[in-house]
Amino acid sequence: MRSKSSWIASRVGKLSGEGALAVFARAHELESEGRSIIHLELGEPDFHPGPEVVQAAKDALDAGKDRYAAVAGVPVLRQAIADYLHRTRNVNVDASHVIVGPGCKIMLFLALMAVVDEGDEVLYPNPCFPAYASVTRGLGGVPVPFSLLERNRFQPDLDEIAALITPRTKVLMTNSPSNPTGTVYKDEVQRGLADLAIKHDLVVLSDEIYARIIYGGTYKSMISYPGMAERTVIIDGFSKSFGMTGWRLGFAVAPPQVFSALHMLAINSFTCVNEFAQYGAVQALEDRAGTTPRMVQEFARRREQFIAGLNRIPGFHCIPPEGAFYAWVNISDTGLSAEQVCHIMLEEGGVAANPGAAFGSAGKDFVRFSFASSSALLQQAVERIQKVSSAWSARTRKPELAGKPS
């Protein structure tokens, strides 16, 4: 007789969890005990969609739009996405290449499933969103990291990536602006990545979920470079730029052969996205009230305040992010591991943040904070961390000096 553990497919054992969710769970345990916790561990904006978005979803419900919908999404939303990408990223995509799904993560999962066979190598940034490597392994692919290093201001190193490409390399994953580093890839870097993709016939999965949240300059999508429209899959959605995390709406833009595979996978998995939410999403994309630009302006103010505060804490060093809403803080000068620093901040200071190793080995000396919370909470978080920083300063004094008068 089989043991119950043998019921589980081996692929599940190749998946990994998300450190942010583990921290979130522990923070809620402490809250249940009456502790005050400031949550800076999850990438969830403290904004909600505009009233016109909510009203559009309500109107759709009232009109009976709660039925099965087209697998790829309702036509009006697919066209709105194509128009939105042209308006905000200056790229031309056909609505027939757009597929809507229940969140970005499932679209990322299905895009990898569509193109990765057993043994295929997938190049991905390190550090990164944990699902990149996890899903690749689960599908039988081989995740191959390329480093985003502080000395390069977290830009991909084209020479390193070129050296990692083998005959088995099939996919290049990019993420600009980056989670967790906040890096916006330079134009020359993206051009170099595009050249490598064309030279080696790679599929590019471009995670652009933070494309609207940048602090200066104009965003340029990977799909806009010559020869890239035929090999690039854009992954994007509504959670970050529109404050619609719980609506679970994402989308992909894919060349015809990949689109067909995504459509087949959708038929065999989620069938369709709930209809009324899609009509709300149309209003979000149109954004006649300018909700997203105002949100980004507020994030920019918080970024300045929070990074300045963090850089005053002993042992902390943070390069201001160019996009997204994360502070990627080098804590190596504290003398403690990132896990130890996060433990002290949470258990003693009531501030929840993520050890950088949760995003890859290159993050071992870093801590990720989300500044998607209010300015008041961010200020309070800095004050709490400042207080507990004396604890790790004391713990890192040389033993022979401990207890001696100064």
N, C-alpha and C positions, 0 to 999 in steps of 0.2 A: 504493500500500500504506500502511496506517495505521502510524504510529509506535507503538512499544510503550506510550508514555506515554498515547496516546489510547485504549488499552484501558480505562483506569480511569475510572469514572463521575465526572462533575464534582462530584457531591455529596460525594465523599470529600475533595476539596480544600477543602471548607468546614468540615471537622472540625478540631479542634485537640487537641493532646495534653494531658497533665497534667504540670505542672511538678514535682510531687512524685515522679513516676516517673522523670523525667530526673535529679533530684538523687539518687534512690535508685540509679540505674544508675552514676553517677559515684562515689558512695560505695563501691559494691561493687568498682569498678575499683581504688580506693585500697586497699581491704581485700585484694584479690588481690596487691597489691604489699607486703603485710605491715603496712600502717598500721592503727592502732587508730581505729575510727570509732564514735561514739555516734549512733545513728539516731533523730532527732527529726523526720524529714520525713514519715513515713507515719502515718496515723490508725489504727494497729493496737494494740488493747489487749494488754498483756503477760500477760493472764489467759487461761485456757482454760475451756471449759465444764465444769460440775460433773461428777463421776463418774457421776451418775445419767443425765445426758444422753448420755454416751458409751455407757453400758450399754444404754440404750434403743435406740440405733442398732444396737449389736451384737446385741441380742435380736431386733430386726426382721430383720437379716440372717440370723440363725440360723433365723428362722421363714419364710424364703424371700421376704421382702418386698424383692425386687430386680427387680421387673417394671415394665412400664409402669404409670403411675398415672393417675388422673383428671387431665385437663388443668389444672383450676383448683386442684388440690391434694387430698390425701386428706381426706375429710370430717371426721375427728377433728381434724386440724390447723386446718382452716378454722374450726371451731367453737371450738377453743382460742384462736385469734387474736381472734375476736369477744368471747369471755369475758375475755381479757387486756386488750383495749382498754376494756371496761367497768370492769374492776377497777382499772386503772392510770390511765385518763384520763376515767373517768366519762362515756363515750359509748356509745350503744346502736347497734350495727351488726348487720345480719343476716349470718350466715355465708355466705349465698348471694351476698353482695356482695364477698366476699374471694377474691382470686386469688393463688396462691403462684407465685413465679418464682425463677430461679437468680441471686439477688442483687438488691440495690436498683437498681443502675445499669441493668440490663435492664428493670426495671419502670418506671423513670423514662423510658427510651428509648421503651418501648411506649406509655406514657401520653401522651407528647408526639406520637407517631405517630398515636395514636387521635384526637387532637383538633386537630392543627395542619395546615392546608392551606397551599399556596403563598401567600405574602404575608401570612399571619396574623401579627399582632404578639404577642409574648410578653414580658410585664413580668417582670423578674427582678432580684434584689438584686445589687449590686456593692459589695464583693467577694462571691464565692460559689464553690460547687463548680463547677469549670470545665465540666462536662458540660452545665449548663443552657443556656448560650449555644451551645456547640458542636453539640449535638444539634438545637437549634432551627434553626440555620443549615443543617445537613445535611438537614433535612426541608423546606427551602425557606421556613421561617418567618423572621421578622425579630425578633431579640432586642433588646429595649429595656430598658436598665439603669436602675434607680433606686438612689440612693446610700445606703450605710450609712456615716455619717460619725462620726468620733470626737467631734466637738463635740455630737452628738446621742446619745452613748453607743451608737452603731451601731444605733439604732432606725430603722425606715423612716419617712420623712417623708410623711405622708398628702397634704399639699398638692402636693408634687412628683409623687407617683404620680398624683393626680387630673389634674394638668396634662399628664401623658404619655399619658393614655388618648385614643385616637382611634376612629373607626368601625371600624378594622381590628384593634383590640385584642381578643384572644380569650381569652388565658390570663394569669393572675396566679400567679407562683411565689412561695411563701414557704418559709422554712427557719428554724425555731425549735426548739431552739437552733441557732445558726448555725455553719456551717463557712465561713469560718475565724474569725469574730470571737468566737464563744462567747456571742452575744447571745440572750437569751430575750425574745421580743417581749412588750411590755406588753399588758395586757388592753385598754386603750383603743385601742392601735394595731391590735390584731387586730379589734376591733369596727369600727374605721374601715375596715380592709381588707375586712371582710365587707360593710359598707354599700356600698363602691365596687363590689364584685363583683356584688352584687344589682342596684344601680342600672344598671350597664352590661352585665349579663348575661354575666359572665365565668366561665370555668371556673377553679377554683383547684387548683393542684397543691401540696399541702402536704407538704414533705419533713420527716418527723418521726423520722428515723433516730436522733437524739440525745435523744429525748423523755424517756427514763428517766434521762439523765445531767444532772441539774440540781442546783444548790447552794443550796437554799432555795426555799420557796414550793411551789405546786402547779401542775403543767403543765396548760395548757388547749389543746386541739386546735382548729384552725380549723373542724373539722366540727361542733363543739359550739355554734356561734353560730346564732341563729335564721335559717332559710332557707338554711343552708350545706350541709346533708346532701345536698341534691339537686344540688349543683354542685361539691362538693369531692372530690378524689381524694387519699387518704392514701398516701404512699410510706414504707415502713418495712421493717425486716428484723432480722436476728439478729447481724450482724457486730459492732456496737459495744456494745450493751447486754448481750450474752451471750458476748462473746469468741469468736465463731464465724466469723471472717473467711473461713477456707478452706472452710467448709461451703457457701458460696455460696447463701444462702437469703434471699430478700426476699419482700415481699408488697405488694399494693395493696388498698385498700378504695375502691370506686367506686360511684357511682349506677348504676342498671340499664343505661342506654343506653351509658355508658362501659365498664361491666363487659362487656357483650356484645362491644364492639369489642376490648377487651383479650383476651377469650377467643378471638376469631377470630385475633388476632395471635399468641397463644400457640400455637394449632394450627399456624400457618404458620411458626413459628420454633423454639421449644425443645421443643414437644410436651408435656413434663411435667418436673417436678423429681424427682430420684431419690428413690425411695420410702422407703428406710430412714432417710435423713437427716431426712425429715419427721417420723418417729416420735421421733427424738431431739429435734427442735424442740418437740414437744408437751411433753416434760419440761422443756425450757428455759423455756417460758412459765409452766408451773406453779410452778417455782422454789421448791419446798417447803423447800429448804435456805437460802434467802435469799442466794444467790450474787450476784445483781445489786446489791442494797442494800449488801453488803459491798464490792463492787468500787467503787461510787460513793463510799462513805466513804473508801476509799483514794485515789481520784482527788481528793477534796476536800483531803486532807492534802497530796498532791503539789502541788496548785494553790497552796496557801498557801506552801509551801516554795519552789517554783520561781518564782512571780511575785515574791516578795520578793527572791530571788537575782538575777533578771533586772533588776529595778529598781535594783539597786546597780551595774550595769554602766554605765560612762560612755556617754552618748548614747542609752540605752534608756529607754523609758517604756511601761508596759503596764497597762491597766485590767483588773482581775481578771475573767475570764469568768464568766458566770452559768450556763453549761451547756457541754456537750461537754468535750473535753480538749485544747483548743488555747490557747496563749498568742499573742495577736496584738499584736506589739510594734512601736511606732513608733520607727524608728531615724533619723528625719530629723536629730536633733541630732548624729549622728556625723559629718555633713558628707559622707557617702558614700551611694551608691545602695544599695538593698536587695540588688541583685545583687552589688555589691562586698563588702558585709558578709558575705553568705552564702558568697562565694568565699573570703574570709579565714578564716571560721570553719571551713569544710570543709578547705581545702587546708593551712592552717597550724595549725588547732586540732583538727581531727578531729571536728567537730560538724556533722551534716547537718541543715539546716533549709531552708525554702522562701521565696524572694523573694515578696513579697505581690502583685506584678503578675501572677503566675500565676493569681490568683483574680479578676483584673479591674483595670481602670485605677485604681479607688479604693484599691487596695492598694499603689501604687507606693512609698510611704514606710514599708512595714511588712514584717515577717518573721513567718512562722508557725512556731511550734514545737509539736510534740505532746508533752504530758506524760503519755502513756500508758506510759512506761517507769518503771523502778523508781526509788525515791527516791535510791538510791545513784548510779545513772547520771545522774539529773538534777543532783545535787550536783556530780558530776564534770564534767558539761557546763558548768555555771556557772563552775567553776574554770578550765576550758579557755578559755571565752569571755573571762573576765576577763583572762587572760594575753594573748590576741591583741588585746584591745581597745587595748592600748598601741600596737600596730602601726597601727591606724587613727587613734588620737589623734596619733601622730607624723606620719602622712601628711596629716592635715588642718591642721597648723600652717601659718600664713602663711609664704610663702617667705622674706620678709625677716627672719623671726625664726629660721628654721632655722639651726642651727649656732651661734647666739649663746649666750653663757653666761647662765644665769638669774640 
